[in-house]
Amino acid sequence: MVDHDQVPASAAPDAAESPADFLATLATTLQSGDGIDKDLAKILATELLIGNPAKDASARAVSSIVKLAKDRATPAKDGEAPDA
């Protein structure tokens, strides 16, 4: 859950800012935040937090999130780095 008192002012909408610009700023802010799951933030920024998402953006985001979860749930074999 987001603590709205902790959201930087740069993430707040500007009256003259377009929706696409707001989403781009939000995506950048989200990806650079402390304590944020960077892989998940990248999926959200790439698939959903864009001005004109693809019609299948939600399905692609879900697919990417499920793959990320499966990769994280699969233990790495000795000597191998876990997939990220």
C-alpha positions as CSV (number, residue, x, y, z in Angstrom):
1,M,0.0,0.0,0.0
2,V,1.3,3.5,-0.9
3,D,1.8,6.0,1.9
4,H,0.6,9.1,0.1
5,D,2.6,11.3,2.5
6,Q,5.7,9.6,1.0
7,V,4.8,10.2,-2.7
8,P,7.3,12.7,-4.1
9,A,6.0,16.0,-5.4
10,S,7.3,15.0,-8.8
11,A,4.7,12.2,-9.0
12,A,1.8,14.6,-8.4
13,P,0.0,15.7,-11.5
14,D,0.7,19.2,-12.9
15,A,-2.3,21.1,-14.3
16,A,-0.5,21.5,-17.7
17,E,0.9,18.0,-17.8
18,S,-0.6,15.6,-20.3
19,P,-1.8,12.2,-19.2
20,A,1.1,10.6,-21.1
21,D,3.6,12.8,-19.4
22,F,2.1,12.1,-16.0
23,L,2.3,8.4,-16.6
24,A,5.9,8.6,-17.8
25,T,6.8,10.6,-14.6
26,L,4.9,8.1,-12.5
27,A,6.7,5.2,-14.1
28,T,10.1,6.8,-13.6
29,T,9.3,7.7,-10.0
30,L,8.1,4.2,-9.3
31,Q,11.1,2.5,-10.8
32,S,13.5,4.7,-8.8
33,G,11.8,4.4,-5.5
34,D,13.4,2.7,-2.5
35,G,11.8,-0.5,-1.4
36,I,10.2,-1.0,-4.7
37,D,10.3,-4.3,-6.6
38,K,12.2,-3.1,-9.7
39,D,11.2,-6.0,-11.9
40,L,7.6,-5.5,-11.2
41,A,7.9,-1.7,-11.6
42,K,9.5,-2.3,-15.0
43,I,6.6,-4.5,-16.1
44,L,4.1,-1.9,-15.0
45,A,6.0,0.9,-16.7
46,T,6.4,-1.0,-19.9
47,E,2.9,-2.4,-20.3
48,L,0.5,-0.2,-18.4
49,L,1.9,3.1,-17.4
50,I,2.0,4.5,-20.9
51,G,-0.2,7.0,-22.7
52,N,-1.7,4.6,-25.3
53,P,-1.4,1.0,-24.0
54,A,-1.9,-1.9,-26.4
55,K,-5.4,-3.6,-26.3
56,D,-3.7,-6.6,-24.8
57,A,-1.6,-4.7,-22.3
58,S,-3.3,-6.1,-19.2
59,A,-3.0,-9.7,-20.5
60,R,0.7,-9.1,-21.3
61,A,1.3,-7.5,-17.9
62,V,-0.4,-10.5,-16.2
63,S,1.7,-12.9,-18.3
64,S,4.9,-11.1,-17.4
65,I,4.0,-11.0,-13.7
66,V,3.1,-14.7,-13.6
67,K,6.5,-15.5,-15.3
68,L,8.3,-13.3,-12.8
69,A,6.6,-15.1,-9.9
70,K,7.3,-18.5,-11.3
71,D,11.0,-17.6,-11.9
72,R,11.2,-16.4,-8.3
73,A,9.5,-19.4,-6.9
74,T,11.8,-21.9,-8.7
75,P,14.9,-22.4,-6.6
76,A,18.2,-21.8,-8.4
77,K,20.4,-24.8,-8.9
78,D,23.8,-24.8,-7.4
79,G,26.1,-22.5,-9.2
80,E,23.3,-20.8,-11.2
81,A,22.0,-17.3,-10.7
82,P,18.3,-17.1,-10.3
83,D,16.4,-15.8,-13.4
84,A,15.4,-12.2,-13.0
